[in-house]
């Protein structure tokens, strides 16, 4: 049915944002933990150059998710934004501050101001994915239903906290994997090992949080828990786990290009598994896909616009990502990093 097709489009868009936006959030996470001005100079310079060409583009997926939600599933949009307005507002503020901090840090010459903008960017890169994950966790518990009033309980419960932490850990994993690849591409040998170690550490944290999450959701989000521990949901989670382990092995063998593919695949599969685990519900167990869907005519037009958007916008996005990963947009050399380490501004490419 048409509403099922639109639901698949929504899930695919969420997965795309989790991977593309998640990589950027992860870079901000490692920016936060890079250390002081001298110790963190090289990692932060690599983060700036790795993110600069595509960080704004990645937010296209978030806009697409919101458009599909309010157009295709207005009841879902109303329910979520009514019951979860506070964490979503905090995530939105973090999103704006993150972009402002990143954009203003690079051209700023005064060290004190650069530090302020850097802190704003880095902290917002952690806060935003945490609250987005907390919203997903709150929906999974079944505490939200059409007509539910906003309250702290719907997004500050155990499942929400675990989901938020898992989201942050997943973004850190993606960010570290992509930064490892970028460091290798720019021949920054010391940063290859630096970010590879952090990718492995992130994977370990994800594993621990996943085990804790299984225990918490067994009682707090039973419907989604059952969907993720049986049937196709379990199969996808196991494939995602294999992909994550393959990523760790590929990083060890310095096959960083393929490591990016397996890392993105792992995160995307987990998102799809979550979506399938709660079918036929958009909000377990109170709102099904058919109950949340808008008028059939609206859904048909939405699908048509989606197809047109894929045809018109898809190829440029693919080209942009390809040029970025190939280093054609903003080349950075080891000499640039040495100048930065010495306290001098690198030459503009």
N, C-alpha and C positions, 0 to 999 in steps of 0.2 A: 504494500500500500504506500501511497505517497508520503504519509507521515513517517513511516518507517525509513524511507529513503532520506528524508530530511534529518531524521534522528542520526542516521549513519554519517551524514555530512557534518552534523554538529560534533559527533564524537571524533571524526577525523580532524576537524579544526582544533578541538581541544588537544588532541595528540600532537598536532603540528606546533601549537603554541608551547606545549610542555617541552618539546625538544628544542625548537628554535629560541623561544624566549628563555627557556631553562638554561641554555648554554650561556646566555648573557648574564642571567642572574648568578650563575655559578662563577663567572669571571669576577663579578662584584664581590662575591663571598671571599674569594682568594685575595682580592684587593684588600679586604678588611683585615685578613690575617697575615698580610705580607710583612708586617713589622713597621719599624720607624722609617724616617725619610731615607736614610742611607741604606739600611738593610733591605727595604722594600722597593728601592729605586728601579732595579732591573725588572723584577716581576711586574711592577705597575706600568712600566713603559711598554712591555710586551702586551699587557692587557689592553692598554689604550689603543695600540696599533691593531690588535686582533679584533677588537670590537668596533672600531670606528666606521668601517664601510657598511655594516649590516645591522647595527643595533636598533636603528629606527625602523628598518624594514621588518624586523621580527615582530614588532607590535601590530603589524597588519593582521596577524592571526587572531590576536585578542579582539580587535575590532570586528573581525568576521564572526567570531564566536558570539559576541553581543548582538550583532545584527540578526543572526540566525535564531538566537534565543527569543528576542522580542518580536520578531516577525513570524517565525514558524511555531513557536511555543509560548504565546503570551502569558498563559496561566503559570507556566514554569518561571518565566521572567519575573512576574509580579510576586509570586510566592517567595522566590529566593531573595529578591531585593527588598522585600518587606521584612522577612524574618532575619536576614543576614546583612542588613544595611551597614551596621557598624564595622565588622571585619572587612566588608567590601569597600567601605569608605576609607578605612586605614590602608588597604591595599592600593586604592586609587591615589591617595596622597603619597604613598611610597613610590608609586610608579612615576608621578610627576617630579617629585624631589630627586629621584634617581636619575631621570633624564637631565634635569637641570644641573645636578652635581657633576655628571659626566661631561656635559657640554661646556660647562664653565671652568672645569679644572684645567683642561689642557692649555687654553690660551692665557690663563692667569699667570703673571710673573711673580707676584709676591708669595713667598713660601707659606705665610700664615693663612692667607686666603685659599691657596691651593689645598692646604691640609683640611680646611673646613669643607670645601667642596668635595674633597676625596672622602671624608667621613660620611657626608650626606649620601653620596653615591653608594658607598660600601654598605652602610647600615640599611639603607632602603632596599638594597639588593637581597638582603636577608629577610627583612620585614614583609615585603610584598609577597614573595612565594609562600612564606609561612601562613599568612592570612588567607591566601587563595587555597592552600591545602587544607586549612582549618575549615573553610566553607564546605569543601568536598567531603571532609570527614563528618561534619555535622549533618549533611544531607544523607550520608550513608547510614546514620544511626536511626533514621526514621523519626527524629524529633521534629522535623519540619513537615508541614502539610499545608494545603491551601487554607488560608485564614489564620495561620499561626502568627502570633505577635512576636515582635523582636524581644529577645532576652539573651542574657549571657550564656544560659545553659545550652542553647542550640549550637553554639560554636566554640565553647570553652570546655567541653567534656573530654574524656580520655581519648576517644577516637579522633576527635578534632586535633588534639595536641599531637598525637602520633602521626596523623596525616600531614600536619603542618611540618613537623620535623622531617618526615620522609621526603616531602617535597623539597625542602631546603637541601637535604643530603643528596637527592637526585640531581638537583641543579649543580651542586658542588662537583659531583661525579662528572657530569657532562662538561662543565667548564674546565675541569682539570684535564680531561681527555683532549678536548679541542686545543687547549693551551699547550699541551705536550706536543701536539702535531704542529702548531704554529712555531714553537721553539725549535723544533727540528727543521722546519722549513726555512727559518731564519738563521740556521747554523749556530744557535745559542746552546751549546752543548750542556752547560751547567743548568740551564732552565729546563732542558728535557728531563733530566733526573729529578729536578725540583718539583715539577708538576706531575710527573709520572708517580712519584711517591704519594702525592696528595690524591691522585686518582685511586690508587690502591687503598689508601686510608678511607676515602669516601665510600668505597665499595664495602669495606668492612663495617662501617657505621650503618650503611643501608641494610646489611644482613642482620645486624643486631636489632635495629628498629623494626625490621620485618617480622622477626620472631616475637618481639614484644607486641607488635600490632596484631598478630594472630591471636595472642592471648587476650588482648583487650577487646577486639571485635567479636570474639566468640560469644561474649555476653552482651556487648553494647551495640553491635551492628550485625546481628545474626544473619539477616537475609543476604547481605553482601558477603559476609564471611563464608557462608555455605556456597555461594556462587564462585568464590575464588579458590575454594578448596575441593572442588569437584567439577567434573565435566570439562567443557571447553575453557572455562575460566582457569582451572588448574593447569590445563595443557599450555595455555599461553603464558602463565606465570613461570612454568618450568622452562619453556623455550627462552623467556626473557632472562632467567637465571643463567642458562647456558650461554646466552649472548653476553651477559655481563662477565662471566668467567673467561670467555673468549677475548673480550676486550682487555682484561688484565694480562692474558697471555700475549696478545698482540703488542701491547705496550712494552712488555718485557723484551720482545723480539724487535722492537722499534718499528713495527709495521703500523705506524700511527694513522695512516690514511684509512686502512681497513678498521682500525680501532674506533674511529669516529662513526663508521657505518654501524658496527655492532653495538656501540653505546647508544646511538639514537634508536636503533631497532629495539633494544631492551626496554628503554623508557616508553617508547610508543606502544609496545606490546602490553606493558603493565596498564597503561591507560585504556587500551582496548579491552583488556581482561576485566578491568573495573566496570566499564560500560556494559559488557555482556553479563557480568555477575549480577547486575541489578535489573536486567530485563524481566518483564516488559515495562518496568517502572523507570521513569525519569527521577522520581523521588520515592525511594522505597519507604513504605509499601502503601503510599497514599495517592500517587499520581502516575498513571500510566502514560505511555506515549500518545495513545489515542485521546485520552482525556485532556492532555495538555495542548494538543495540536490546534492550530488556528483553522480558518476556513480552507476548504480544499482548493479553491481558486487561488488563494494567497500562497498556499504551499506549492502549487504548480508554477506560479510566477517566480517564487523564490528559487525553485530548482532550475528554472530557465536562466535566471540571473546568475546563479552559481555556475552553471555550465559556461556561460559567456565569460564570467570572471576567470574561470580556470583557463579558458582558451586565450584570453587577452593578457591576463596578469601572470599566469603560471610560467610561461617561457621566460619572461624577463626576470622573474624571481629565481628560476633555476640558473639562468645565465649569471645573475649577480652572485649567487652562492658559489658557482663554479669559478668565477673570476676571483672571488675572495679567497677560496681555499687554494687556488693556484698561485696566489701572491701577486696577481696582476693589478690590484687596486691600490695597494699602499705598501710597497716593498720596504722591508726593514732588514738591515744587515747587522752583522756582529759589530761592525765599526760604529754603527749608531748606538748600540747598547754600551760599547766601551766609552763613548763620549758621555752618555747619560751617567754611567757609573763614576765618571770623573767629575761630574757636576756641571757639564756643559750641555747646552741644548743641541740635540741632533739636527743635522741639516734637513731641510724639508725635502721630501722625495720629489 
